[in-house]
């Protein structure tokens, strides 16, 4: 057995502890896990492999809550939850948002991947058991997932920003501004890309099956660059985005579903897909969104029309006939980023850079795949951006984008309110544990 110190901020970064005294520490015995020191002092290859494999598992941490929270606030889906009305009330602005509620996992749940990455980076920096190329493989994976986790955290927090330096949990950095946060995330991803360039031809272990096609340093880097591309469009840096696009796995004529995925297994010790509909939690498509979809749109298969509308009545009353139909098995994977998103980003870059013909061509690739006629609207920049946002709404439904997209274009007020008393939140509040930490550590 090993001893370790537990304290509020580290636990915040690893989960959702909400005690009121951030200065309190205690010595505890942990009979199940070794101390961090056991892997940061000349770790063996087996230990480093285990840390890195764990990074893939922890990347799923908080993802279900994140997708449901962002989808709810963006009014593309709702969680008809029979035991928790706050999904329909607080997240829709009907009641005040709570910075200590379960839905804050959309922020705090991504602390564990960041923590895991920092432990891995420290371990790799203090070992002689593997080659320099192998070290860079571990580093490249860690920094890629660190950047992704921070980006998801920032999407939930918006203008609150994130703490970019938590390597010393007793001395974390203050929250950066939104712009500074994006720049810091881009730096993590750039570091990871440079490390992957120095990682040789193969990783030191077999990556999960969801990363088939992205399981060498060179191909994994394309995933890294795709996440960096997301950051660039959030920064509205279109020149940088245009430079990054060909470094990703973008393929305008390829399979739109290609991309790395989080995988699940209903058999322990793994976990099953957490987004399955159950009798007590039904994830529905917002009626106003799917009612206005164009006839024949193949993307309507993402929801299944019910013979009798589903109705929710706790705290707010709302009915819709659309039940999500994307995840039906405990082993269904959840995409991280797909080629369809990259094609739409390419269309957005072209529109922003004044290339209306290329933007229209790319929009039509998406529409053709959806079984729809070519785009026939105006080709001004604003008109094309609106067309792209519409395609993104259906193409990327339930993937965590609608709310972020409308916010980055200052269009939150254009989101349809399915119930007049609903509002669109700009961000989640800073979690209570972080607020308390700052109170005691001004």
C-alpha positions in Angstrom: 0.0 0.0 0.0 1.1 3.5 -0.7 0.3 6.9 0.9 -0.7 10.0 -1.0 -2.0 13.4 -0.2 -5.5 14.4 -1.3 -6.5 18.0 -1.6 -9.4 19.9 -3.2 -7.9 21.3 -6.4 -6.3 18.0 -7.5 -9.5 16.2 -6.9 -11.3 19.0 -8.8 -9.0 18.2 -11.7 -9.7 14.5 -11.2 -13.4 14.7 -10.7 -16.0 16.8 -8.9 -15.2 17.1 -5.2 -16.9 20.1 -3.8 -15.7 20.6 -0.2 -15.7 24.1 1.2 -12.1 24.4 2.5 -9.5 24.3 -0.4 -6.7 24.5 2.1 -7.5 21.3 3.9 -5.3 18.3 3.2 -5.2 14.9 4.8 -3.0 11.8 4.6 -4.9 8.8 3.4 -4.1 5.2 2.7 -4.9 4.0 -0.8 -4.9 0.2 -0.9 -5.7 0.0 -4.6 -3.4 2.3 -6.5 0.3 3.1 -6.3 1.5 6.6 -5.6 2.3 9.0 -8.5 5.9 8.7 -7.3 6.0 5.1 -8.3 5.7 6.0 -12.0 7.6 9.3 -12.0 10.9 7.8 -10.8 12.5 5.8 -13.6 9.2 4.1 -14.8 9.5 0.9 -16.7 8.2 0.6 -20.2 5.3 -1.5 -18.9 4.3 1.4 -16.6 4.6 4.0 -19.3 2.5 1.8 -21.6 -0.1 1.5 -18.9 -0.2 5.3 -18.4 -0.6 5.9 -22.1 -3.2 3.3 -22.6 -5.1 4.9 -19.6 -5.0 8.2 -21.5 -7.4 6.8 -24.1 -9.7 5.5 -21.5 -9.8 8.7 -19.5 -10.4 10.7 -22.7 -14.0 9.4 -22.4 -14.3 10.9 -18.9 -17.0 13.5 -18.7 -17.9 13.0 -22.4 -21.5 11.9 -21.9 -22.3 14.8 -19.6 -20.5 17.2 -22.0 -22.4 16.1 -25.0 -25.7 16.2 -23.2 -25.0 19.6 -21.6 -23.8 21.3 -24.8 -26.7 19.7 -26.8 -29.2 20.9 -24.3 -27.9 24.5 -24.0 -27.7 24.7 -27.8 -31.3 23.5 -28.0 -30.6 20.6 -30.4 -31.5 17.8 -27.9 -33.0 17.4 -24.5 -32.6 14.8 -21.8 -36.0 13.6 -20.6 -34.7 12.4 -17.3 -37.3 10.9 -14.9 -35.3 11.6 -11.8 -33.5 14.9 -12.5 -35.5 17.9 -13.7 -32.5 20.2 -13.8 -31.6 18.9 -17.3 -34.7 20.6 -18.5 -34.9 23.6 -16.2 -31.5 24.9 -15.1 -29.7 24.1 -18.3 -32.4 25.8 -20.2 -32.3 28.9 -18.1 -35.7 28.3 -16.5 -34.1 28.3 -13.1 -30.7 29.7 -12.0 -27.7 27.6 -13.0 -25.9 25.8 -10.1 -22.1 25.7 -10.1 -22.1 22.6 -7.8 -24.6 20.5 -9.7 -24.0 17.2 -11.5 -23.9 18.9 -14.9 -20.6 20.6 -14.0 -18.9 17.4 -15.0 -19.0 18.9 -18.4 -16.1 21.0 -17.1 -14.6 19.0 -14.2 -14.8 15.6 -15.9 -11.9 16.6 -18.2 -9.6 17.2 -15.3 -8.7 13.6 -15.2 -7.3 13.4 -18.8 -5.3 16.5 -18.0 -3.9 15.0 -14.8 -3.1 11.8 -16.6 -1.2 13.6 -19.3 0.8 15.6 -16.8 1.7 12.4 -14.9 2.8 10.8 -18.2 4.9 13.7 -19.2 6.6 13.8 -15.8 7.2 10.1 -15.9 8.7 10.2 -19.4 11.0 13.0 -18.5 12.5 11.0 -15.6 13.1 7.5 -17.0 15.9 5.8 -18.9 14.0 2.6 -19.7 12.8 3.6 -23.2 14.3 5.2 -26.3 14.0 8.9 -27.2 11.6 8.0 -30.0 9.4 6.0 -27.6 9.5 8.9 -25.2 8.2 11.2 -27.9 5.4 8.8 -28.7 4.2 8.9 -25.2 4.5 12.7 -25.1 2.7 13.2 -28.4 -0.3 11.2 -27.3 -0.4 12.9 -23.9 -0.2 16.4 -25.2 -2.8 15.7 -27.9 -5.3 14.4 -25.3 -4.4 17.2 -22.9 -5.2 19.8 -25.6 -8.5 18.0 -26.5 -9.5 17.8 -22.8 -8.8 21.5 -22.2 -10.7 22.5 -25.4 -13.8 20.6 -24.2 -13.4 22.2 -20.7 -13.1 25.6 -22.3 -16.2 25.0 -24.5 -18.2 24.6 -21.3 -16.6 27.5 -19.5 -16.4 30.0 -22.4 -15.3 33.4 -21.2 -14.4 32.0 -17.8 -11.3 30.5 -19.4 -9.3 27.6 -18.0 -6.2 27.1 -15.8 -3.5 26.2 -18.2 -0.9 25.2 -15.6 -1.9 22.7 -12.9 1.3 20.6 -12.9 1.7 21.6 -9.3 -1.8 21.3 -7.9 -0.9 23.4 -4.8 0.2 26.2 -7.1 -2.1 26.3 -10.1 -2.2 29.2 -12.5 -5.1 31.6 -12.5 -7.8 31.1 -15.1 -6.6 32.5 -18.4 -8.8 34.6 -20.7 -10.7 32.9 -23.4 -8.2 34.0 -26.1 -5.3 33.1 -23.9 -6.9 29.7 -23.2 -7.2 29.0 -26.9 -3.6 30.0 -27.5 -2.4 27.7 -24.6 -4.4 24.8 -26.0 -2.9 25.3 -29.4 0.5 25.2 -27.8 -0.2 21.8 -26.2 -1.3 20.5 -29.5 1.7 22.0 -31.4 4.0 20.4 -28.8 2.3 17.1 -29.3 2.6 17.3 -33.1 6.4 18.1 -32.9 6.9 15.2 -30.5 5.0 12.8 -32.8 7.3 13.9 -35.6 10.2 12.6 -33.5 8.4 9.4 -32.4 9.7 7.1 -35.1 7.5 4.8 -37.4 5.5 3.1 -34.7 4.2 3.5 -31.1 5.6 1.1 -28.4 2.2 -0.5 -27.9 -1.0 -1.2 -29.8 -3.6 1.6 -29.7 -7.3 1.0 -29.1 -9.3 -0.3 -32.1 -11.1 3.1 -32.3 -7.9 4.5 -33.6 -7.5 2.2 -36.5 -6.0 4.3 -39.3 -4.6 6.7 -36.7 -2.3 4.2 -34.8 1.1 5.3 -35.9 2.9 8.6 -35.0 2.4 10.0 -38.5 -1.3 9.1 -38.7 -2.1 10.0 -35.1 -0.6 13.4 -35.9 -3.4 13.9 -38.4 -5.8 13.6 -35.5 -3.8 16.0 -33.5 -3.8 18.5 -36.4 -7.6 18.1 -36.7 -8.1 19.2 -33.1 -5.7 22.0 -33.7 -7.8 23.0 -36.7 -10.9 23.2 -34.4 -8.9 25.6 -32.2 -7.9 27.7 -35.1 -11.5 28.3 -36.3 -12.5 29.1 -32.7 -9.7 31.7 -32.9 -11.1 32.9 -36.2 -7.6 32.6 -37.6 -8.5 31.6 -41.1 -5.0 31.7 -42.5 -3.8 29.4 -39.8 -6.8 27.1 -40.4 -6.0 27.0 -44.1 -2.5 25.9 -43.3 -3.6 23.2 -40.9 -6.3 21.7 -43.0 -4.0 19.7 -45.3 -2.2 18.4 -42.3 -5.3 16.6 -41.0 -7.1 13.6 -42.4 -9.4 15.9 -44.5 -10.6 14.2 -47.7 -13.3 16.0 -49.6 -14.1 12.9 -51.7 -13.6 10.4 -48.9 -15.9 8.6 -46.4 -17.4 11.4 -44.2 -17.5 9.1 -41.2 -13.7 8.4 -41.1 -12.1 9.5 -37.9 -10.9 8.3 -34.5 -13.5 7.1 -32.1 -13.9 6.4 -28.4 -14.7 2.7 -28.0 -16.8 0.9 -25.3 -17.6 -2.6 -24.2 -20.5 -3.5 -21.9 -18.4 -6.3 -20.4 -16.4 -5.2 -17.3 -13.9 -3.9 -16.5 -14.7 -1.6 -19.5 -17.8 0.5 -19.6 -20.7 0.5 -22.0 -21.6 3.4 -24.2 -23.0 6.0 -21.8 -25.4 7.6 -24.2 -27.9 4.8 -24.6 -31.6 5.7 -24.1 -33.1 4.0 -21.1 -36.5 4.0 -19.5 -35.5 6.7 -17.1 -33.4 8.8 -19.5 -34.6 9.4 -23.0 -32.5 11.7 -25.2 -34.8 13.4 -27.7 -34.3 15.7 -30.7 -35.7 19.1 -30.3 -39.0 19.2 -32.4 -38.4 22.7 -33.8 -35.0 21.5 -35.2 -36.2 18.4 -36.9 -39.5 19.7 -38.1 -37.7 22.3 -40.2 -35.2 19.8 -41.8 -35.5 19.4 -45.5 -37.6 16.5 -46.8 -35.5 13.5 -47.7 -32.5 14.5 -45.5 -30.8 11.3 -44.7 -29.5 12.8 -41.5 -33.0 12.5 -40.1 -32.1 8.9 -39.4 -30.3 10.2 -36.3 -33.7 10.4 -34.7 -36.6 7.9 -34.8 -40.2 9.3 -35.0 -42.4 7.9 -32.2 -46.0 7.1 -32.9 -47.0 9.0 -29.8 -45.0 12.1 -28.9 -42.7 11.9 -25.8 -43.7 14.5 -23.2 -41.8 15.9 -20.2 -43.7 17.7 -17.4 -41.3 18.3 -14.5 -40.6 22.0 -14.1 -41.2 22.6 -17.8 -43.6 21.0 -20.2 -42.4 19.9 -23.6 -43.3 17.3 -26.2 -41.4 15.9 -29.2 -41.8 12.8 -31.4 -38.1 12.5 -32.1 -36.1 10.0 -30.0 -32.4 9.8 -30.8 -31.3 6.8 -32.7 -27.5 7.1 -32.9 -26.5 4.7 -30.1 -28.4 1.5 -29.6 -25.7 -0.9 -28.3 -23.4 -0.8 -25.3 -20.5 -1.3 -27.7 -21.3 1.5 -30.1 -18.3 3.9 -30.5 -18.6 7.6 -30.1 -16.7 9.7 -32.7 -14.1 12.3 -31.5 -13.9 14.1 -34.9 -15.0 13.0 -38.3 -14.1 13.8 -41.9 -17.6 15.4 -42.3 -16.6 18.0 -39.8 -13.4 18.7 -41.6 -15.2 19.1 -45.0 -17.5 21.6 -43.3 -14.5 23.4 -41.8 -13.0 23.6 -45.2 -16.2 25.2 -46.6 -16.1 27.7 -43.7 -12.4 28.6 -44.4 -13.2 29.1 -48.1 -16.2 31.3 -47.3 -14.2 33.4 -44.8 -11.4 33.8 -47.4 -13.8 34.9 -50.1 -13.7 31.8 -52.2 -17.5 31.4 -52.7 -17.2 28.8 -55.4 -15.1 26.4 -53.3 -17.3 26.9 -50.3 -20.4 26.1 -52.3 -18.7 23.0 -53.8 -17.9 21.7 -50.3 -21.4 22.5 -49.0 -22.8 20.5 -51.9 -20.6 17.5 -51.0 -22.3 17.4 -47.7 -25.8 18.0 -49.1 -25.3 15.3 -51.8 -24.3 12.8 -49.1 -27.4 13.7 -47.2 -29.6 13.1 -50.3 -30.4 16.8 -50.8 -30.2 19.0 -53.9 -27.3 21.5 -54.4 -27.3 24.7 -52.4 -29.1 27.4 -54.3 -28.9 30.3 -51.9 -26.9 33.5 -52.0 -23.1 33.3 -52.1 -22.1 36.3 -50.0 -19.8 35.4 -47.1 -22.6 35.8 -44.5 -25.1 33.7 -46.5 -22.5 30.9 -46.9 -21.7 31.0 -43.2 -25.4 30.7 -42.4 -25.7 27.8 -44.8 -22.7 26.1 -43.3 -24.0 26.5 -39.8 -27.3 24.9 -40.9 -25.4 21.9 -42.4 -23.3 21.6 -39.3 -26.5 21.5 -37.1 -27.7 18.3 -38.9 -24.3 16.8 -39.9 -22.8 17.2 -36.4 -25.9 16.6 -34.3 -25.2 15.2 -30.8 -21.4 15.8 -31.3 -21.1 18.9 -29.1 -21.0 21.7 -31.7 -24.2 23.7 -32.1 -23.9 25.8 -29.0 -20.3 26.5 -29.6 -20.9 27.3 -33.3 -23.6 29.8 -32.5 -21.6 31.4 -29.7 -18.5 31.9 -31.8 -20.6 33.7 -34.4 -22.5 35.8 -31.8 -25.7 34.1 -32.9 -27.0 32.7 -29.6 -30.0 34.9 -29.9 -30.9 33.1 -33.1 -31.3 29.8 -31.4 -35.0 28.9 -31.4 -36.5 28.6 -27.9 -38.8 25.6 -27.8 -40.5 26.9 -24.7 -40.9 30.7 -24.3 -39.5 30.7 -20.7 -36.3 29.1 -21.8 -33.0 31.0 -22.3 -29.7 30.1 -24.0 -26.9 30.2 -21.5 -23.6 31.7 -22.6 -21.5 29.4 -20.5 -21.5 27.2 -17.4 -20.5 28.9 -14.1 -17.0 28.3 -12.7 -17.3 25.1 -10.6 -17.7 25.8 -6.9 -14.4 24.0 -5.9 -12.5 26.4 -8.2 -14.3 29.4 -6.8 -13.5 28.3 -3.3 -9.9 27.7 -4.2 -9.5 31.3 -5.4 -11.3 32.6 -2.3 -8.6 31.0 -0.1 -5.8 31.6 -2.5 -6.3 35.1 -3.9 
